[in-house]
Amino acid sequence: MRHELFKRVPFIRLLGSLLTGIMLGRSCPVPIPLAMGVLGLLCILYTTLVVVHTRAPHMDKDRVWIGSIGLLTLTAVGYVRVIQQAPMHYRNHLIHYAPQVVAYSGSVVACRTHGSYTYLVLSLQKVKLGEAWQRVQGKVAVWVAAHKGLPPAYQYGDQLTIQGSLHPIEGRKNPYTFDYTAFARARGLTHQGFARFAHVHKNGYAPVSRVIATTHRLRSFLAKRLTAPLQGPAEKGIALALLLGIREELPTTVVTSFSAAGTLHILAVSGLHVGILYTILLLLLRLVGARHHRRRWLQAIVLFPTLWLYALLTALSPSVVRATTMLSLFTLAKLLYQRYSLWNGLAATAYIGLLLRPLWIAQVGFQLSYLALIGIAGLYPMLVKKVSPRSWLGKKLWQMTAASMAVQLTTLPLSLYYFHYLPTYFLLGNWVCVPLASCIVALGLTTCLTVTIPYLGTAVGTLFDYLLQATYGYVKVLEALPYSKLGPVWWSSIGLGLVYAMVTGSVFFFRIKKLRYLSFSTAAALLFALTTCRRWWTQAQQQVMILYCLPQQAAMACIERSHALIFSERDIPPAVYARQVAPSMHARGIHRVTHHTLTHPEKVSEKPPYIIWKGLKIMLWKKKSIVFLGHGCHIPPRLASPWQVDMLVLISYPPCGLAPYLTQLHPRLVIISPSLLPWQRKRVQAVLTQAVIPWHDLQQHGGRIVDGRSRRACPSADKKNALPPDQTPPP
C-alpha cells in the first residue's frame, strides 16, 4: 500500500527529502564549498548509477540503491539551497561593511507608513565607507521620520541615497516576546537604519524589476477605483486587504474584531481568494460557451495570465503562489486530459516553492496555508460524508461547516502555538463571512470596472459599501459576545508535536480502522498530559525574577507561584505592557499582578514592598537584597562596614559618580537601566569592569530571567548581610 501511494503521489518523497535537507541546513550549517562538494559527488554517483542501470536493465536489485541515492541528492540540494541564503558566504554582502557605513544607496522594494514614520525596504546597490563608495548586495529596513508632521511619500522603484549609519536588527528585548530578528532574516533583512527627511535624497527611478513596478502601478490604480465609492476607513481597509492584499490601511480595531471572530484569514489574501477568483472566471467562461471540450484552450488562455497577474498584484505571497500554482497545474491536467491528484499537486507546489525560496519554511503564513490545505484534502471528504442533509441549504451549510472544522483541526494547534488565543465562534463567523467574502470579491471586481459609469457605478459602489458594512457589523457582533476568545494558551514545541501526533493518529484510526493508530494517538495524549502536568507543577513552585527592557525605563517582576510583583520606574503604557510584559505573565501562568512605580509610589493603594533608606530603595525578596539607585540619591551612605547586596539596579546616574557607592555597597550584580544616556552607560560599564563586578546592560543585552532559587545568577546574601549594618529588617 505504501509503494502504491508513492507511485500515485511521487512528489511526497521528493518533498520529504528536500525538507530534510532544509531543516539540516538551518540547524547544522557547514562551509558552502564542503556542501557543494558533497552535492557534486552525489550527483556524479547518481548519474553513474542511472547510466549503468540503463545499459543493464536486468539489474533490478540496484533500483532501490538508485532511488536512495537520488533522494539523498535531493536532501543535499535542500541543504545547499539553505546555506546559499546565508549572507556570510557572499564577499560583497552588506554584513562585511556595515560597521563602517556612513551613507548608502539603493532602490525601494517595499514602502508603507507607520504613524508619523515611513517604513522602507531598500535593495542596496552601494554603500559609502569613509570617502569611497563600495558595491554591495543585501536589503535593509529604513525608518524615515515625518516631514512637517506628515510621513514622507515614496514608491516602489525610487532610487534613494541616505546619509546615516546602519545597525544590526535587534532581537527580542524581553523573554517570550516576538522575535523580530528571525522574522526579518526570513525575508532577507539583516540591518536597519533611521533617518530624517533631510538626509534622504531621491536620485531618480530605477526599479529592481520592471514587471513588479508595472504591477505596483496597476495595484495603486485599482486601489483608487476600488475605494472611490466607500465611505468609512474600516470599509476601505477591508476592501483593500481582501481583494489586493494591501493591509497597511487596516485599522487595528478591524484586525482585532476579525481575529476574535475567527475570520482573520479572510483579510489575508490566500488560496481562498484565488479559489473565489477562479470560480468567478469559470462561471463567466461557461456563460460565453467555453464549457465545451473543444474550448479548453480558451480556459487555459484566460485563466493562466489572470491568476498569475492576481498573484503579482498581491506581492507574490506564499499562500497565493501556492494556490495559483495548484490551479495552474489543475488547468493544465484538464487541458491534457490527465488525472489530477490533489495530494500530488500540494506536494509539487510545496517542492517548487521551497526549492526557489527555502526560507519560506520559517514563515507562519506558509505553514498555516499548507496545513489548511492538508486539512481540506485529508479531513474534509471524511467529515462531509458523516452527515447527509436533505435540503440544498442544509448541504451547503454542512459543507462549509465540515471545511471549517477540517481547517481548524489542522491549523488550530499551530495558531495557538504562535498566537495563543482560540476564537470560540469561528463556525458562526465562517458560515456568514466566507459567502460574503465571495460576494465582496465579485462586487469589488465589478466596482473596478463600472466605477466611472454614471448611475450603474454609483449603484454597484453603494451595494459594495453596504456589503462591507454588513460584514464588519456581523464580525463586531461576534466579538461582543461573551467568551469570544479563550486563552491565553501556551505550550512548547514538544507539546505542539504531541498534539499533531494525537490528531494524526486519530485521523488514521477513523479512516483505516487499525488499532495501532489508536495506540499511537493514546500514547501521544498521555505524553501531552504528562508534560502539561509537569508545567503546571513547575509554575506552582516557581520563584523567578524577570528583568525587562522597556522604552526609556527598566522594570522588574518578582514572581512567586501565580503572583507577580512588578516594579517599574514609571507607569507602563498599556500598549507597551501588552507587547513586552504580558507575554511572560501568560507564559508563566500568572493570575494576579501587583504593579508599583518607584518614582510615584503614592499612586498605588497598597503599601510599597520596599523601604527608603538614605535615598536608596531597598527590597528583600526570598532572602535577596535588591537596591534601586535612582533619583534622590545625591550623597552615598556612610556605613560602619561595607554592605554586600545581591543586586543593584541603576535607574539614574548619580551626580557624584558610581564609585563612591561601590565602596559602601558591594553588589554581586549590577543592572543598568535603559533610562541612562549612552555615554552614562559606557562610563558605568567601564567602572564596573575595572572593579571586576558583574553587570547586565538591559539596553544592550535585553531582558533576563533570574531563578529565585539559584545562587549562581544572583547569589543569596546571608541574613545578617541582607540589610545595612544600622538598619533593622522591615516588618
N, C-alpha and C positions, 0 to 999 in steps of 0.2 A: 504493500500500500504506500509505503514511504517513497519507493522508487517511482511508482506511478505518479505521485504528487509532484516529484521533482521533474518528471517528464512533461507534465501539464503546466507546471509553473517553474520554468528553469531559472528565471531571474531571482528567485528566492535564494538559491545557492550563491549566485553571483553577489547579491546584495549582502548576504551574511559574511562572505569573505571580505568585501570592501569595508563593511562596518567594523570587522575585527581589526583590520589594518588601521582604520581611522582612530579607533579607541587606543590601540597600542601606540600610535604616533603621538596622541595627546598626553599619554601617561608616561611613556618611556622614549623620549626623543634621542636620536643619535646624530652625529655629524652627517650632513647631507651627502658627501662623497661616499661614505660607507654604505648608506642606504641605497644610493644609486648603483653602486657596485653589486650589491646583493640582488637588486631588481634586474640588472643586466644578466647576471649569471642564471637567474631563474628563467628569464625569457629565452636565453640560449638553450637551456636544458629542456624547456617545454617545446620549443621549436624542433629540437633534435628528436625528441620522443615522437612528436607528431609525424615527422618525415619518416622515421623508422617504421612506425606503425602503418603508415600509408603503403610502404613498399612491402610490408609483411602483414597483411590484414588478418592472417590466421592466428596471430598472437593476441588472443582476446584477454589473456591474463594481464597484459600490460595496460589495458584500458583504465583500470582503477588507478594505477600509478599516474597515468597521463592526466586524468581528471583531477587527482590530488595535487599534482604539480601546478596545473592550471589555476586551481583555487588558491594555492599558496602564492602564485604570481599575482593574482588579484589582491590578495592581502598586502603584498609588498607595494602594489600600486597605491592602495589607500594610505599606507604608511608614508610613502614618499610624497603624496599629494598634501598631507597634513604638514609635513616638515617644510615643504616648499612655501607654505603660507607664513612661516616664521620670518619676521623681518631681519633677524640677525644674520641670515645667510646671504643677504644682498649687501655688497660693499657700498653701494651708493644710497642706502636707505637712511632715512632721517635719524634713526636712533644712534647712528655713529657720529652725528654732528650736532645734535640737539642742544647740549650744554653751551655751545659757542655761538648759537644763532642770535643775531641782533635784528634781522629782518627776514621776511620770507614772502614768496610769491607763488601763486597757484590759481587754479580755476575752481569756481564754486560748483559743487556737485549736489549739494543739499542746502536748503535755506528755510528757516521758519522763525517766527517771533515768539519770545517768551517774556511777557510783560513789557518792560521797557528795554529789553535786550533783543538783539538779533543773533540767532544761533546759526553758524555756518559750518559746513564741512568742505574743506579745501583739498583738492588733489594737487599736492605740491609739485612744482617744477624746478625751483631753485631756492636756495637759502643764502643769506649773506653772513659770512664768517669774517668779522673784522671789517676789512675794506674790499674783500673779494667775494664774488658770487660762486656758489658751488651747485652743480646739477644734482638733484636728489629725487627720490621717489618716496611715496608714502602719503597718508591722509592725516589731517589734523582737524580738531574741533576748535572753533574760534567763537568767542563771545564778544560782540561789538556793543558798546554802551549806547544809550539813547542820544540823539542829537536834537536839541531844542524840545525835549520832552517826548519825542516820538522815536520809535525804533527805526534804524536805517533800513532802507529797502534795497534788496539785491535779488538777483535771479540766477537761475542755472546758466552757467557758461561765462559769468562775469570774471574777468581777469583782474585779480586784486594783488596789490603789494602792501604788506602790513609791516609797520615798524613795531618791534617788540620781541620779547623772548618767548620761548616755548618751554612748557613744563610737562613732565610725565603725568598721565591721567592718574589721579589718586584713587586708591582702592576704597573699600568701605572704612569709614571713620569709626564706627561703633559695632559691637557684636550684634549678629543676627540681622543686620540691615542689608539693603540691596547692594550687590557687588557691581558697581558701575564699571570697574576695570575689566572684568570678564565680559560684560555686555559690550563695551567699546572694542575690545580686541576681537570679538567675534565678527565685528563689522570693519576691521582693518584699521581702527584708530589707535594710535599709541601715545600721542601728545595733544595738549590743548594750549590755547593762548587766550589772553584777554587784551582787548584793545579799545581805545577811544575812537570816536568817529574821525577825529582829525588825523589819526595815524593810519587810516585806511585810504589807499589811493586806488582808484579804478583806472586800469590801463587799457581797457577795451573789452572785446567779446571774443572768447576763444574756448568754446565748449569742448569737453573731452570726447563727446560723441554727438555728431550732428543729428543722428536718428533720435536719441533721447532728448536733445534740445528741441527738436520739432514736436515730439510728443508732449513736452512740458508746455510749449506754447499752445498746443491744441487742448491740453488739460486746463490751462488758465481760461481759454476761450469758452470751453464747455462749462466751467465753474461759474463764469459770469452769467451765461444763459440759464443755467440751472437754478441759480439763486435769485434771479431777477424778480420772479413773482412771489417770493417768500418774504414773510414779514419779520418773524422773530429770529434772534440769534440761535436759539435751540434748533428750530426747524432747518435753518441754513446749515448748521453744523452736522445734523443728522443726514441731510441730503448729500452733502459733500463726502462724508465718511462712508455712507452706504453705497454710493454709486462710483465715486472716483478714488476712494481711499485717502482723502485729504482729512486728516484728523486734527490738524492744527486749530481749526475753527470750533472744535467741540468744547462747550463749556464743561467744567468739572462736575457740575451738578447732573448733567446729562449722563456722563460716564458712570457716576455713582448710581443713578437710578437704573440704568440698564444692567449694571453689574448685580444689583440687589435682586432684580427680576430674573436673572439667569439668561438674559438675551444679549449680553455684551458681544457675542460672536457675530451678531447681525451688523454691528458698527465696524467690524474689521473685515475688509474685503477679503474673501476667501473662496473656497470651492463652491459654497452655497450661491454666491453671487454669479460666479461663472456658470454654474448649472442653470440658474434662472435665465441668464442671457442666452445660453444655448437653447433652452426650451422655447424662448420667445422667437429666436431665429428659425427654429424648426417649424413652429406654427405659421410664421409668415411665409416660409418656403412652401408649406403644404397648401396655403391659400392660393399661391400662384401656380399650383400644379407640379411642384417639384418632388412630389412623393413617389412618382413612378420610378421603376428600377433603371430606366434609361437616363434618368436625370440625376443620378447620384453624383456625377461630376459637378453639377451646379451646386449641390450642397457643400461639397468639398471646397469649391472655389469661393463660396460665400463665407463658410464657417471658419476656415483656416485663417485668413487675414483678419477677420473681425475679432476672433478670440485672442489672437496674438497682439493686435492693436490695443485691445482692452487690457491685456497683461502689461503692455508698455505704459498705458495711461495710469495704471495702479502701481508704478515704480517696481514692477517685477518682484513682488513679494513672494516668498517661498510657497505659500498656500495657493496663490493664483497661478504660479508657474506649474505647480503640481497638477492642479485641476485642468489647466489648459493643455498640458502635455497628455494627460489621460484622455481627454475628449478628442484631441487630435489623433491619438492612436486608435481610439474607438471609431472615429470617422474614416480613418484610413483602412481599418479592418473591414468596415462595411463596404467601402469602395472596392476592395479587392476580394469581396465575398469570403472573408476569413472569419473564423470564430474568434471572439474576443473574451479573454479571461480577465475578470476584474482584479483578481489577486496578482496575476502576472503583470497587468498594467500598473498596478500600485507599486509593485517591486521594481518595475522598469523605470518609472518616473523617479522613485527614490534613488535608484542606482545612478541615473543620469545626473540628477541634481547634486548628489554628494560627490560624484566624480568631478564635476565642474566647480562646485563650491563646498568643499569638505567641512568648512566651519559652520555650515548651516545646521550641523548636528547639535550644536550648542544653543540654538535659538529656540525659545519656548514656542513660538508660533509654528515652527517646522514640526516640533514634536507633537503638539496638540493637533495639528492638521492631519498628520498621518494616523494618529491614534483614533481620531474621529472617523476617518475613512475605514480603518480596520474594524471599528465597531459596526459601521453600516454594512460592510461586506460580510462580516462573520456573525454578528448577533441579530441584525435586522431580519434576515429571512427566517431565523428560528423563532423570533418573537412574534412576527406578523402572522405566523401560522397558528399560534395558540388561540387566537380569538377570530371568529368569522362573523362580523356584524351583517345584518341583512340589508340595511339601508345604505344608500350611496354615501350619505353624510357620515354615518357611523363607520364605514370602511375608511373614509379619508381621515377621520379623527383618530382612528386606531392606527393607521399607517404613520401619521405624524407622531403619535404617542410612542409607538414602537421605535421609530427613528430617533426620537429624543432620548428614550431610555437606553438605546444601544450606544449612542454617542456619550451619554453621561457615564455609563458603566466603564467605558474605556478611557475617558478623559478626566473624570472626577478625581481619581487618586492623584494624578499629576497636577491638576488645578489646585487641589488642597495643599500639595507639597510646595507650590510656588506662591499661591495667593491666600491660602489659609482660611477661606470662608466658603460656605456652602449655600447657594441660593435655594431657598425652600420651595418656591413656587415656579420652578423652571418649566414644569409641564404646562401650567396655565399661561406662562409667558410665551412659550413656543407655539402653543395652539393658535394664538392670535397673531403674534408678531411675525412668524415665518410667512403665512399667507399675505399679511400686509406688506412684508418686505418685497414679495414678488410683485404686488400691485405698485409699490413705490418705484421699483426698477422700471416697470413698464411705463408708468406715468412720467417718470423722470426722463426717459428717452423721448417720449412724446413731447414733453415740455421743451427739451432742447431743440426739437425740430419745428415746433409751432409757436415759440415764444414771440416772434415778430409778426405773426399773422393776427390781424385785428379780430376781436371777438373770440375766435377759436383759441388763440393763445391765452387770452385772459381767462376763459372758462377752464381750460386744461390746467393752467397755473393755479387757479383758485382751488380746484379739486385736489391738486397735488399738495397745496399748503394745508388743506383740511385733513388730508390723509396723514400727513406728517404730524399734525397736532393731535389727531386721534391716537396715533401710535405712541407718542410721547405721553399723552394723558393716561393711557392704559398702563404704561410702564410705571408711571408715578403712583397710580392706584395700587399696583402690586408692591411697590416699595413701601407704601404707607401701611400695609397690612402688618399685624404683629408677627414677630419672628421671621421676617422676610430673609434674614441672613443668620445662619448658625455658625458659630465659631468664636474665637479663632481655633483652628486645628493645626497642630504642629506635629510632624513626625520626621524621622530621619530618612536617609536614602535607603537604609536597610528595611525600615518599615514600609517604604514605598515599594520596594521589590517584593516584599512578602504579600502586600495587598494585591499586586498584579499576579503573583503566583496563585493566590486564592481565586481570583477572578478567572484566570486561565484554566485552572484545574476544574472549577465548577462548570465552565462552558463546555469543556471537552467531555465531562461526565454526562451532562444532559444531552450532548449531541451524539456521542459514540456509545454511551451506556457501558463503560468499562469501570470496574471498581477501583482500579489503580489510580485513576484520575481523582476519584473522591478521596482516596487516602492521601494523595498529594495535596489536595486543597485543604484537607483537615489538618495535616501536619503544618502547612503554612499558616493556617489560622491559629494553631496552638503557639507557634513561634511568635506570631504577631502579638498574641495576648501576653506572652511572657515578656517580650520587650516593652510592651506598654505598661505592664505592672512594675517592671524594673524602673522605668522612667518615673512613674508616679511615686514609687518608694524613694527614689533619689531626690525628687522635688520635696517630699515630705521631710527629708533630713538635711536639706541644703542650707549652707551658711556661706554665702559668697558676697563679694563686694565688686561692683561693676563701675568702672570709671568711664565717663562719656566725654567726648569732644564735641561740643556744641558751638554754634556761631558766637564767637567773642566771649565764651564762658565755658567753665567746666562744671560737671555735675557728677555726683556720686550716688549710687544706690546700694544700701546695705540690706541684703536680702536674707531673711530667715524664714524658712518654710514657705508659706504663701503670703507673707507680708514683706513689703518693700518700703524702706525709709529713704527718700530721695532728698539730697541736698544739692542746691544749685546757687550760683552767685546771684542770679536774678530770676524773675518769673520766666518760665519756659513757654514760648508761644505754642498754641495748640498744634499748628502745622508741624513745627519742629519736633514737638513731643511725639506726634503720631509717626513721624518718619524715623527718628533717631532713638527714642527711648521705648516707646510702646512695643516694638517687636521683641525686645529682650524680656519685657514683662510677660508677654504672651507665651514666649518660648519657655520661660521658667515657671509657668503656671501660677503667676501672682494674681491673687484675688483682691488684695487690699493694698492701697498705695497711700502713703502719707508724705506730703511734699513740704519741705522747709526751705526758705530762702535765707542765705547768710547775710545779705545786706538789709533785708526788711523782715526780720523775724516777727514783728508785731502784726503782720498780715495773717498769720496763722493762728487759729484759735487755740490750738494745743500748745503746751509748754515746749520750747525747743529742747531737744535731747542733748544739748551741749551747754557748756558753761563758758563764760567770757572771763578771762584772767589776764590782766595786763595787756589788753588789746588782742590777745590770742583767743580764738575759739577752739575749745578742747572738747573732744568727744571720746568716750570709751565705748568700744563695741567688741564684744567677745574677747575681752582681755587685751585689746589692742588700743593703743593711744594714737588718736588722729588729731593733728593740729592744723588749723586753717590759718594761714598767714596772709592777711589781706588788708583792706582799708582800715585805718585806725591804729595800725601798728607802726608807731613812729620811733619808739625807743625800745631796744631789745631788753628783755628781762634780765635781772641780775640774780642768779641762783647761787645757793651755797655750794652746790656741786652740779656738774653737768647732768642734764636730764636726757635720757635716751628714749626717743619716741619712735614708734613704729612707722608712721607715715606723716610727712609734712606736705601739705597741699599749698602750693604757692599761687595765690589768687592775684596778687599785685606785687609789683617790685617795691621793696622797702626803700624809703628815702635814704637811709644810712647804709644801704647795701645788704647783701645776704650774709657776708662773712661774720658780722657780729652775732647774728642769730645762730650760726652753725657752731660757734664756740660755746653757747649756752645749751642749745638743743642738738643732740646727736641723732639725726634722723637715720633710720635704716633704709628709707626710700623717700625720694622727693618727687612729687608730681607737679609738673609745670603746666599751668593753665593756658589755654589759647587766648585769654584776655591780655596777656603780656605782649608788648610790641616785639617785632623781630629782633631788634638789637638787644632788648632786655633778655629775651630767651637765649641768645648767643652768649651774653655775659654770664647768665646763671649757669649755663651748661659748662662754660669754661671754669667757673669757680668750683662747681661740684666735681668736675673731672679732676681738677687739681687736688681737691680734698679727698678723692677716692670714695665718693658717696654715690651709690646707685641712684639714677634718675630716670624719669619717663616723661618725655615731652608729648602731651596729648595732640598738639597740632602736627607734630612731625610723625609720630608713630600710631596715632589713633587711640581708640578706647582700649581698655584692658580689663580682664576678669581676674580677680584675686580670690583664691579659695580662702574662706574664713577659717578653715581648719588647718591650712597648710602653714608651715613655718619657714618655707623657702622663699616665697614671693614677698611676704611681709611678716617677718618673724615676730612672734608674740612676745611682749615685754613681761618681765616679772611683775608681780602685783605691787611690789614696793617701788618699781620704776614706772608704774602706769601713770602716775601724776607727778607734778613738780615736787621737790622736797618740802616746800612750805604750803602745800595745798592738800586739803582733805578731800576724800572721794565725795562726789555729789550724791545726793540721795537717790 
